[in-house]
Amino acid sequence: MIEKLSYNEILAISKELKKQAEVITNLMEGKNIQELSDFIATVEGYSKFLENTVEINRDADEALQELKSHLK
């Protein structure tokens, strides 16, 4: 869990961002709109950031659980 969101909720948001970026990419096909291309790249980058954040936090949770079990 990160703040008030579960890992699954964050991954769902990431997936939805990625999906919508694909939709926008398809809509602008054949058009040379640099600002929109930059925006799409930013959305895709943020989606990946969310995925990586969940992965890092899950690994940290696992490591903490292991440490807790050794301290008992």
C-alpha positions, 0 to 999 in steps of 0.5 A: 500500500502506498498512501491510501492506495493498494498496489493493485489500485496503483497498477490499475491506474498505470494500466489505464494511463498506458491504455489511454496513451495508446488511444491518443497515439492512434487518434493523432496518427499521421499528424505531426503534433510535437506537443501532444507527442511529448505529452503522450511520452510523459504519460507513458513515462509516468505509467512506468514510474508507477509500475516501478514504484509498486515493484520497489515498495513490494520488495521493501515490504518483503525485506521488512517482513523478513527482518521482522521474522528474524528479530522475533 
